[in-house]
């Protein structure tokens, strides 16, 4: 593989790693849950599904299941669409931004008014503007929202658009591989990307459903009886990740090598600060883009 091809594959993944801590403030910061409580939303999953799906409008459970992919449909249906009767999407969007605002002000401190953050917000917004809508429902829904004037919120919104744009591509890659929700989780745990005990229950799948997913993968020659991936299974999982990266490359090509590298340099210390302070279950992004 040429150096250019390697960079094209690795750059989207590295940029995801450095942007993800900013986005997931939505799911981990107590400030966000407080903002949601003020509009009547309580419970982790009501807040999660409402907070993430709100850009789509008052959609039904089937739409959320399709776009989020990994969740058991009945788990989604316990929350959606009833959650919109408690808090319509426009109220959820306002609350999530208010919560993120409070969280980032505390997490980033003086950096929130610095030139570096303003520059990062501008570069991230430029990349997000290159996220074309076709085939990207969550990415397009977030891109259609007004970009906040405050740089730290503009950065968060751009990071969210880029994250969901990549996620839409990941769903397409999983669909191409013919992995349903539980099969996708089985393969990622078998590849060492997640621990089963940390992800199975959080996505709503029972032990029987997990076992049935394993059986389907064994019948396809992708999984050994021990639970490990076969060579074909490893190749299929690698293909999913590589296709996800390729489908996520457009905004970084648009931003260019220098702009992408500069954005990474600006974001890395901010991401490290957020990961450390919130104790996020995420790796700290490497110091440099090529590390």
Residue pairs with C-beta under 8 A, 6 or more apart in sequence:
1 9
8 245
8 246
8 249
9 242
9 245
9 246
10 245
11 249
11 252
11 260
11 289
12 166
12 244
12 245
12 246
12 248
12 249
12 252
13 241
13 245
14 264
14 285
14 286
14 289
15 162
15 252
15 260
15 263
15 264
16 162
16 163
16 166
16 248
17 271
17 282
17 283
17 285
17 286
18 264
18 267
18 268
18 271
18 285
19 124
19 159
19 162
19 163
19 267
19 271
20 159
20 163
20 271
20 282
21 270
21 271
21 274
21 275
21 278
21 280
21 282
21 285
22 155
22 156
22 159
22 267
22 270
22 271
22 274
23 156
23 159
23 160
23 163
24 280
24 282
25 32
25 100
25 103
25 104
25 107
25 156
25 274
25 278
26 32
26 51
26 52
26 96
26 99
26 100
26 160
27 48
27 51
28 278
28 280
29 99
29 100
29 102
29 103
29 107
29 278
30 103
31 99
31 100
31 102
31 103
31 106
32 47
32 51
32 96
32 99
32 100
32 103
33 47
33 99
34 99
34 102
35 95
35 96
35 98
35 99
35 102
36 42
36 47
36 50
36 51
36 87
36 92
36 95
36 96
36 99
38 95
39 86
39 87
39 91
39 92
39 95
40 86
40 87
41 47
41 50
41 83
41 86
41 87
41 92
41 95
45 75
45 78
45 79
46 79
46 83
46 86
49 64
49 76
49 79
49 80
49 83
50 79
50 80
50 83
50 84
50 87
50 89
50 92
51 92
51 96
52 68
52 138
53 59
53 63
53 64
53 67
53 68
53 80
53 89
54 89
54 90
54 92
54 93
54 96
55 89
55 93
55 138
55 141
55 142
55 144
55 145
56 63
56 64
56 67
56 89
56 137
56 138
56 141
57 89
57 141
58 81
58 84
58 88
58 89
59 80
59 81
60 80
60 81
61 73
61 76
61 77
61 79
61 80
61 81
62 73
64 71
64 76
64 80
65 71
65 73
65 76
65 77
67 137
67 138
67 168
67 171
68 76
69 170
69 171
69 174
69 181
69 184
70 181
70 184
70 185
70 203
71 181
71 203
71 204
72 181
72 182
72 203
72 204
72 205
72 209
74 204
75 203
75 204
76 204
87 95
93 145
97 148
97 153
97 157
100 153
100 156
101 150
101 152
101 153
104 112
104 152
104 153
104 156
105 112
105 152
107 273
107 274
107 277
107 278
108 117
108 152
108 270
108 273
108 274
111 117
111 270
111 273
112 151
112 152
116 266
117 151
117 152
117 155
117 266
117 270
118 151
119 262
119 266
120 151
120 155
120 263
120 266
120 267
120 270
121 151
121 152
121 154
121 155
121 158
122 151
122 154
123 255
123 259
123 262
123 263
123 266
124 154
124 155
124 158
124 159
124 162
124 263
124 267
125 147
125 154
125 155
125 158
126 254
126 255
126 259
127 158
127 162
127 251
127 252
127 254
127 255
127 259
127 260
127 263
128 143
128 157
128 158
128 161
128 162
128 165
128 251
129 143
129 254
130 250
130 251
130 253
130 254
130 255
131 139
131 140
131 143
131 161
131 162
131 165
131 250
131 251
132 250
133 139
133 140
133 143
135 168
135 172
136 164
136 165
136 168
136 169
137 168
138 164
138 165
138 167
138 168
139 161
139 162
139 164
139 165
139 166
139 167
139 168
141 164
142 157
142 160
142 161
142 164
142 165
143 161
143 165
145 157
147 154
147 157
147 158
148 154
148 156
148 157
162 251
165 248
165 251
166 244
166 247
166 248
169 243
169 244
169 247
169 248
170 240
170 244
170 247
172 243
172 247
173 239
173 240
173 241
173 243
173 244
173 247
174 184
174 240
176 240
176 243
177 236
177 239
177 240
179 187
179 240
180 213
181 203
181 205
182 203
182 205
182 209
182 210
182 212
182 213
183 213
183 216
183 217
185 194
185 199
185 200
185 203
185 205
185 210
185 213
186 210
186 213
186 214
186 217
186 223
187 217
187 222
187 223
187 229
187 233
187 236
187 237
187 240
188 194
188 199
188 237
189 195
189 196
189 199
190 223
190 227
190 228
190 229
190 233
190 237
191 229
191 234
191 237
196 210
200 207
200 210
205 213
214 223
214 227
217 223
217 233
218 224
218 225
221 230
221 232
221 233
222 229
222 230
222 232
222 233
222 236
223 229
223 230
223 233
224 230
229 237
252 260
255 263
260 289
261 289
264 285
264 288
264 289
265 288
265 289
267 285
268 285
268 286
268 287
268 288
271 284
271 285
272 284
272 285
274 280
275 282
275 283
275 284
276 284
